[in-house]
């Protein structure tokens, strides 16, 4: 198998994108280079995009971020999309800025990036700012419903890290745990009927992923008293078990953010007891549990209801994604791995796609060369992770 031929094969495969935060239309029409960078992971980790235009400030910032995987793949995307041969620098800043501004004068440019340039047939969309939306493009975006607010409905003042409380959002004042879980089920059923194909939990930004067992009586305490931290934990533990059972009844897989977040308690192995208690629920464990990538491989090995969603990981660290994908091929069924871009703009989504295809092509090519896969199986695996698995699990090709 020739690697270049294999890369061309991958580039021409359609993709079912398992996870994105793509912004609504009005956010793209005025995008600039600074706007693309600001709405990217390059801006996320303690090195914010400079607000000024001085060449010295821009050069200093570029020197700080240039080697980071986030920047490397976004720059590659911008160079390719806008046919610019020189790297981003203080001197070329305006060249990139002008190209991006002009392209987005076409208000559908951002959608064209996803459909034509990235080859996405459907995108699972997590609109955490307004859970369960399709951005007005149901042909492309299939909503995931973010459930973080469920875990903060024990009173009217609690909020998740996005500022949401499910009772406040629905104008409820429920103080009984049975009534509350019935209310949650109604919300989930309504969201499924409205087109949501999965649930999304990002509690790793709020608390540990160690969800223990809790009784109804323990959960009730948080709803009638001024709750302490243990009352709140028991409430959240109980609610998550209830949600898992509801998700199984409604045939809605649960995506769970693993790794990073608060760091402490965010590794995927924290979820093992929850997974073991809810064998009828399908869990998509996201982001490779970076930096604890072995957790994902181990859980997929032992639990057939666990899927590996390696969205974001090739952008965080291509080296980590390369290592995990080798492990997953060894220990996980080929039909339980998916990928998504996990980005806000078409430009960074294209960069995420470049990173993913680079990792996928290297891993599969190496295994064919080593005699661990034949070429037919390598192509089958690529097609499965890029398209078939997500289409089968999420039904995104049949909405």
N, C-alpha and C positions, 0 to 999 in steps of 0.2 A: 504493500500500500504506500503510495506516494503521499507525503504529508501535505504538500500544497494542494493536491487533488482532494484530499480529505477535508482540508480547511474550506475549500470552495464548496464541497458538499454541505458542510455545516452552515455556511453563510446563506445557502439557498433553502434551508429548512425553515418552515413556519414555526413560530414560538407561541405557546400559551404562557403568558407572563403571570407568575403566581402571586406577585405582590408589588404594589406601587402606591405612591402618594401623589400622583400626578395632579398638579394644581388646576383649578377651573380656568376656562378660556380667558377670562379677563386678566389673569395674572401673566399671561404670556405675551400679550400684544405689545407691551412696553418693555420687553426684556432687553437688557444690555449685557455686555460682558460682566460687569460687576453684579448685575442681577442674577445671571446664570451661576456665577461663583457663590454669591450669597445664598442661593437656594440649592446648595450642594454640600456634600460632606466635607469639602475642603474648608468650609467656613465653620465647621462644627467643633473641632477639638482644640480649643484654646488659642487658635491663631486666626482671628477673624479677618475677613477681607478688608483691606484698608479703605477708609471712606474718602480719603483725599486723592488728588491727582498728581502729586509730586512724584517724579521719576525715582527719587531716592527712596521714598516710602514704598512704592510698588516693588522696586528691586529688592529691598530688604525683606518684604513679605514673600516674594517668589523664592528667594534663597532659603527661606525657612521651610516652605511647603513643597518645593519642587520634587523631592524624592519620595514623598508620600504616595501610596498607591491611589488614594482618592484623586490627587492632582494628576498623576501620570495618565490615568485612563480618561479623565475628563479632557485633558489637553489633547490626547490622541483623537478623541471624538471631535473636538472643535476643529482640529487641523484637517481631518477627513471631511467632515460635513461642509466646511466653508472653504475647502481647497486652498488652505494657507500652508506654505512650505516651511515657514520659520516658526520656532517655538515662541510661546508667550513670553514677552519681556516688557520692560518699561517702554522700549522703543516701538514694539509691535502692538502694544495695548490697543491703540486706536484702530488698527487694522481689524483686529478681532471685534472690537466694539461696533464698528461700522457694519461689518458683515452680519452680525447678529441682529442689529437694529433693522437693517434692510430686509432680512429674511422674514422677520416677524411682522413686517407690514402686511404680509399675508396672514390673516388671522387664523387660518387653518394650518399654518406651517408646523406648529407643534404636534398636531394630529398626524400630519404627513410623516413627520419624523418617526412616530411610533408605528404607523401602518406600513409605510414604504421602506424607510431606511432600516428600521429595526425588524420588520417582518412579523409584528405581533398580530395574531388573529383575534386575541382577546387579552384583556389585562384585568386581573383581580385588583380592585381599587379600595384602599383603606383611607377614606376621607375622615380622619380623626377630628377635624374641625366641625364636621356635620355628619355624624356617623350614618353609613348606609346609602350614600349618594352615588350616582353614576356620571356626575358632571354634565348631564344633559346629552350623553352619547352612549345610549344603551347598546348600540351595535358593537362598541369597542370595550367599554368598561363594564365589568361585572362587580357589583359591590360586595365587599366583606363588611360585616357589621361589628364595629368595635364595642366590646362589652365591659371595658374598664369601669364605666359609670355604675354598673350593677353592684360593684363591690364597695360603693360609697353611698348606698341608699339607706344606710341605717339611721340617718337623721337628715334634716334639711340643710345643715351647714357643711357637711363633708363634701370634698371635691377630689376627683382624680387629678393627675398631673396635666390634663387638658382643660381642667376647670369644670368638669361635668359631674352631674349627679342625676341618676335616672329618674328619681322621684320628682325632682325639680323640673327636669326636661318634660315630664308628662303631667305636671301639675297634680301630683299625688301627695297624700299625707297618710301613709300606711305605717302602722306601728306593730303589726302582727306578722311574724315570720312566714306563716302559711299563706296569708294573703299576699305577702310580698313575693314569694316564689311563684304563686299563681299569676301575679302581675308580670313577672319576668317571662314566664312561658307565653303569655299573650303577646308581649312585645316581640319575642323571638319568632313566634308563628306569623305575626304581621309582617315582620321584616323578610321572612322567607317568601311570603306571598307577594311582597313588593319587589322581589328579584334578588335578594341577598343570597349568595351561594356558600358563604362560610362565615364563621365567627372569628374575631381577632382579639387576642388578649395581649396587652403590652404592659402588664403589671410589673415587669422587671424594672420599670422606671419608678415604681412606687414602693415595692416591698420585695422580700425574698420570695422565690418560687417554691419554697417548702410549704406545700399545702397539706396539712395533716387532716385527720378525721375530726369532725366536730358534731355535736348533737344539735337537734333543733332547739333544745332548751338553752344551750350555750350561745347559739346564734341570736336567740331572742333577747338576751341581756343587752346587746348593743343597741337594740331598738327602743328600749324603755328606760334605760339609765343614761347617765353621762358616762360613755364608755371609756375604759382604759385601753391600752394597747393590746392586752390579751383578749378583751371582749371583741375588739375590732378584728383581730386575727381569726378568732373562732367564727365570727360572722362571715368573713371572707372565705374561710376554708369550707364552711357549710354551703355557702352560695355556689362556690365553684363546683363542688360535687353535684349539686342540683343542676347547674348549667350543663355539665358533662352529660348527665342523663337526658336532659332535654335535647341536647345536640344530637345524641344518638337517635332519639325518637323522631326528630325532624330531619335526620340524614344530612346534618350540616357539620362538616369537619371544623375543628378548632385550631386556628393558627396561634402559636404561642411564641412571643419574642423570648429568645434565650441568649445568654451571654451579654457582655457589656451592660448597658442600662446602669443600675446602681453598682454593678460589679459584684458586691458582696451578696451571695445567695442567688446569683442569676444564672449559674451553670445548669445545664439541662438535667443533670442527674438529680437535682432537687425535686424534679417532677415525677420521679420513678414511682413513689407511692400512689400519687394521683392516677397515673397511667395504669398501674396494676389494679386499682379499684374500679376502673372504668374501661373494661376491655371491649365494650361495644362502641366506644367513642373513638373516632379517628383524630389523631393529633398530628398536626404538621409543626414540627419543631424548627424554628426559623434561625437563620444566620449562622448555622453551624456551631452554636453555643460558644463562639469565639470569646476568649482564647482556649476554652476547654473543648476542643473539637472532638476528642475521643469520646466524650459523653454521648454525642449524637450517634456515632457508630455503634457504641455499645447498646444503646436503647433500641435502635432499629434492629440489631441482631436478635435481641431477646423478645421484643414485643411487636407482633405483626400489625398492631393498630397504630404504630408510630411510623411517620413518614419524615424524611429529611428534606426540608426546604432550604436550599443553600443560597437563597436570595441574600443580597448585600455582601456575602462573604468574599467573592472575588474582588470587590472594591475595597473592602477592609484590608485584606492581605491575599494577593494572588498565591503566595507561597502556602498559606494555610488552606486555601480552597483546593489547591493542587494535592496537598497531603490528605485532606479529608475525602476528596473524590476517590483517590486510590483506595482508602480504607472502606468507603461505602461500596465500591465495586466488589471488594473482598467479602463483605459481611452482610450486605443488605440486598433484598430483591431489587431487580432492575426496575420494577414497576412501582417503587415507593420513594423515588427521588424526583424533586421538581426544582425549578429555578425561577426567580423573578428579579426585577431590577432594583426595587425599593428606592425609587428616586422621585423627584418633584418636577423635573423638566425633561423634555425630549432629548436635549443635549446630553445630560448626564445619564439618561436611560441608554442612549446609544453607547456611551462609554462603558456602562455596566455590561452591556451586551458584548462589547469587544473583550472585556476582561474575562467574562464567562466563556466565550468561545475559545479564547487563548488557552485557558485552563483545561477545558474539555478536550480540545484537540491534542494538547500535549499529553494528557493522561491516557487517552484512548490510543493514540499513535504509539506511545511507549509500550503499552501492554500488548499491542499487536506485534511490535518488533520483538518483544521478549517472549512471544509465544503463549501469553496468558489469555489472549482473546484472538479469535479469528476476525477477519475484516467484516464479515456479515454481522457478527455479534456486536462489534464496535459500532457499526452503523445503526443497528437496532437499539443499542443503549442510548446513543445520541438522540435518536428520534423520540425515544421514550421520555427522557429527561427534558427535552426541549418542548415537547408537544403532547404526546399521547397520554402521559400519566395525569397531567393537570386536566386535560379534557375529560378523561374518564372519571376522575374523582370529583371534579367541580362542575362538570357538565357545561363548561364555558362555551363549547362549540355548538350547543343546542338551545341557546336562550332566544 
